[in-house]
Amino acid sequence: MANNPMMNRSTCAYCGVGCGIEIHTDTNGSHSVKGDNLHPANFGKLCSKGTNLARTLTQEGRLLHPMINGLRASWPQATDYVASEFKRIIKEHGPDSVAFYVSGQLLTEDYYVANKLMKGFIGSANIDTNSRLCMSSAVSAYKRAFGEDCVPACYEDLELADLIILTGSNTAWCHPILFQRIKAAKQQRPHMKVVVIDPRRTATCEIADLHLPIKPGTDVALFNGLLSFLHEQGKTDSHYIEQHCDNFDAAINSARNDGASLNQIAQRCDLPTADINRFYQWFAETDRTVTCFSQGINQSSQGTDKGNAIINCHLATGRVGKPGASPFSLTGQPNAMGGREVGGLANQLAAHMEFNDQHIDQLREFWKSPNLARQPGLKAVDLFNAIEAGTVKALWIIGTNPAVSLPNASLVVRALQRAELVVVSDCIASTDTTQHAHVLLPATGWGEKDGTVTNSERRLSRQRGSVDPAGEARQDWRILTDVAHAMGFGEHFPYKRAADVFREHAKLSHQNRNSPRLFDLGELADLTDQAYDDLQPQQWPIRAGQGTPRLYGDGRFSTDNGKARFTAVRCQGVSHPVTPEWPMALNSGRIRDQWHTMTRTALAPPLNAHKPEPFVEVHPNDAARLLLINGQLARIQSPWGTAILKINVTDSVRCGELFVPMHWNNQWARGARIGELVNPAVDPISGQPESKHTPCRIEPWHPQWSAVMLSRENLPLPDCQYAAKIKGQAFYRYELAGDNPLDTTQEMMATLAHAQQEPTIRYHDAQQQSLRCAWLDEAGLKTCLYIGPGSSRSVSSADRNWLASLFTSSTLGTLERKALLSGKSPAGVEDCGRTICACFGVGENTILKAIRQHKLTDASEVGKHLKAGTNCGSCVSEIKTLIAANSP
């Protein structure tokens, strides 16, 4: 696996699967990305986001230079300013008056230096991470059960299992390569069963033998019921429990109190009794069972208890760390695991150490730290509450966008506005968060960064820089190191390259060798620079030169007595139930082709085509009752905020519940920042917010006007109530609506489009209050704009795909110029429809035509004709739906 000079092996920048990639650089400097056939996480496969990674290797929107109070600065100036301001505030208010908020997008080396600087030398544990929002409940559950944050499984277990339970995980969209591995294994071993537990019917249900659309907040009741069932049916492993576990009696007694019968569990979870019985029977009868859990479990005010309810069932049957049998947390971010290893959470120390006297003394000695923090710091939600309250004065945000991603986002914005000092290290210049920064520090982005990441199966992989840093961008570990030097801690931060940081991190982890803790990279502590550059993927703990695929298979755990601990849990429901005032339950999550707050994925046109606008999914019964019309707009309100979204009527959600994607922000949409709505309640143990259940209400929103505009230029979003910007191949598209008067809007929009230039083509219907115009120049179509009253039919019927195609042509014929006024393609030009397959850009109408013309009855046949669904496979479920509705 040595690197070719024109090819670097690296790791994908998105989810926790940790796919290996190859970055190829042509002699002309252009880049392409393909899957690494030798990487054990993906064996060459990539999802739609990974397939389009090369499109994000661009300087568009990049932060290129340090900035202080809006003015360009040199690196020495910026470094000295940050250091001096932190020192001033610490001197005036103490070390707990400052904080870092970091990210699972960082590499382990970046994370390590940030954690060391804050906890070891500033002397506060006020460093937390956006991983708090996605996997901290899983961390807490593993630690309660096993004594350490250790995932016991590996990906191979997904192919060895006879029963896979996917709970709180739309694996098909959020971990697509793992989904494809499960799907392929199921095809090879048809007896394998898959159970999907999710309030929504998602793309993951394509391979489900059983879907349990559970009532939100009742997961503990379901798994407590399973534990009781196993015990009553004599399916628990009493020998394993006696030899390797503690606290079983308390756990089983608590489980029984959550429901004494299948009927009671069914009623509580709002599920058919027969389906629960089938699920319980399958679990009881199947030794090789893997339960994969993700955000639907973690993002809850009872997320830790949910995780432990799952783990209890595996402990009770001895199914931990065995081939094809484990409770398996699927991590959301590419290096959330690496952040956990170095203590990136506010309640951890480095190398899986805790805030106790022994570990504090051990770490202080290792770091030679004069001022090591002695107690946990503020977790994410509490941290921003403290900033808003004025007790935390300075904040350094690194590689994340909390003004969008945190719940109660309006409070986050107020906090940033109140802080004395906000420093933001990022690769993107304009985000909802950077707008509030006093200091901006340009960091390297994906493709430029050099270091390591750890995926969901504890597999360490290298991320290798293949592109020169944009502008003056620097590696995050170096930025932190420079500030540490400027603060007077230079001798403790001697790092010259990422390998120096890694070696220290590995050496520290080796101190676990004589403790119950399993995290250990000690055999890598003396790697040469070349050996670090050539480091191959491997799973920790690394012993005798080998990685370790599974943990705890011998029944020996990371507790003082070596035994796992059952946890007595009871179902508490949700923190804020629906009420007559707030009668709907809002669920937020990810969609297939976007990532977090879109700062990277929105730059790749194919990823914007499948779900181009922010939307809300509504059950048909609710839509009929509330007069919500598919494709029109709705206002959603919660006790914390408001958003306006496009309506998508679908029976994939439960009646009384809504689903919204969490990605859109003020850079790509107006009025659609979901963080403003989300319930800020947190799990009392993990501090993870309850992002899957927010009480709300929804109503139609009737704009005074609507518009669509396509432009060759990247124009600012207009100041209107609803706006969505979509980047295409050679254009930007704007979907707009507002409640200000139409006549002033038409004038405003025309000015926005091209200042004082008169349109080349213009049509104004005063009676119908419709305006259509286009600007052309020597390069072809520059901008086209269509405005009408209300939810205008002339606007909604404009053929977006045909209009987009005009931007790739330098000349427009007479027929096309005439057609521009209607916004519809001339006769003979087909609309390919909304994109279904982002990997190959195949539209809905193209697929429907092939289905009808060739009488296709299977998704694989569509793939043979159009290639759709043959790469990552995430669109196969939609293709199957089209076939079912349109086959002859």
Summary of the structure (lengths in Angstrom):
residues: 888
radius of gyration: 27.2
end to end distance: 49.6
largest distance: 83.9
contacts: 3349
relative contact order: 0.12
helix: 37%
strand: 20%
